[in-house]
Amino acid sequence: MANQKDIKQYLLEGSKPYLKQENRNGEILMLSGVWGSGKTHFWKNDIEETLIAELKEKKKSYVFVSLYGKDSIEELQNEIYQLSYNFSIEESSDVISSVCSVFTKVTNFMPKVSVFGLEIELDKSAQKVEAENIKQQIEKGITQLKDGGVICFDDFERKSSKIDLNDLFGFITNLTEIFKTKTIIITNQEFFKENESEVFSRIKEKSVNKFLLLDPSVDELFETVYREKYSELDEFKEKILEAIKITDEKNARVFIQVLDNCLEYKESVEDEYEIFMLVLITVLFVKYNIIFRMQIYNQRRLSTILPIITNEMPINIIIRMHNAVRRRGGHIFQEEFLDILKKEISTEYDSEDQKATDKLKDDLLYVSKHKDLLYQIYKYCIKNYYVKQNQIEIVNKLCDFVESGILVEENVHK
């Protein structure tokens, strides 16, 4: 595994950077990482700008193409040629029309050319000129790709079911070998372990020359997402990151939703505490589709603030979570937390009472089934007592905002 700095160094900045070596032409590099690890963000923000500048100096093309929504190899091929041509004429005056056209598959460039699905008869002069223009565009796009152009395929795991994985790899491999491009595949290989694992593993072994696994730190991933468009949050940046680190979350898509909520709520902030809690509430909602409401709970000697998630969550389990934290103190890791919680619950029931025994089994089953959620509630709502009695109203307003997606005016501070 490698972080962003290591991979950037390897690709662009080392003594022999991969993307600058001519002997790497004709090779396929796979950049993999778990879902949400920021692979595309990293590539677009840390690699692309430098890479594009260097390719333009060499008069070579850079093509970034998403497999999402593509229904055929032919459609994919046409887009690659079109994007390569567009890249080649950018910021230049070209006698060939720079208006984006639709390339259809051209097996032999001449004398047969198909435009918009219609065959053009070359004895008609006007159509012949247009066919010749498209032929020249395709040829120019291909020329710029040959011997050092770069093609990057993204959303590999989101390919259409209409495209066979064997055929797709075959196309990419042939394209790379024939044109001598450097080809990058950005993917989440975990997806294929569950779907087309045997095919993927076999083809990866035969076709991929270099494999890089991206595993960024929380700070790296957050910075990659943040710098894209969130500078307006600079005064709260440290507090947002502090809250994210508490969640142990490392998913770029979750970070984006957190930052979008903070951006929308920014004008209503009176205290950093609100931003801090907004992050925690948003992560819990995005990850588990759960919103908690806080209320004061009084029973016997216990008077505390409890996160009430849904009517389905047994209140006694939440109370026992509080007791477990009070007795244990300090940070509790997930497996240890579950053991302590189960012991706390077990002390609540009379082992000689069959109804109590059945209820105990139900509670323990609930804990096992919802262990991830309960641990998050412990981290967010109980462990550090983030919610005080005088803050319940603020937290519940934040919950309303996250759940509804709308910042209701009457809930905004005056």
Secondary structure, 3 states (H helix, E strand, C coil): CECHHHHHHHHHHCCCCHHHCHHHCCEEEEEECCCCCCHHHHHHHHHHHHHHHHHHHCCCCEEEEECCCCCCHHHHHHHHHHHHHHHHHCCCCCCCCCCCCCCCCCCCCCCCCEECCEECCCCCHHHHHHHHHHHHHHHHHHHHHCCCCEEEEECHHHCCCCCCHHHHHHHHHHHHHHHCCEEEEEECHHHHHHCCHHHHHHHHHHHCCEEEEECCCHHHHHHHHHHHHCHHHHHHHHHHHHHHHHHCCCCHHHHHHHHHHHHHHHHHCCCHHHHHHHHHHHHHHHHHCCCCEEEEEEECCEEEEEEECCCCCCHHHHHHHHHHHHHHCCCCCHHHHHHHHHHHHHCCCCCCCHHHHHHHHHHHHHHHHCHHHHHHHHHHHHCCCCCCHHHHHHHHHHHHHHHHCCCCHHHCCC
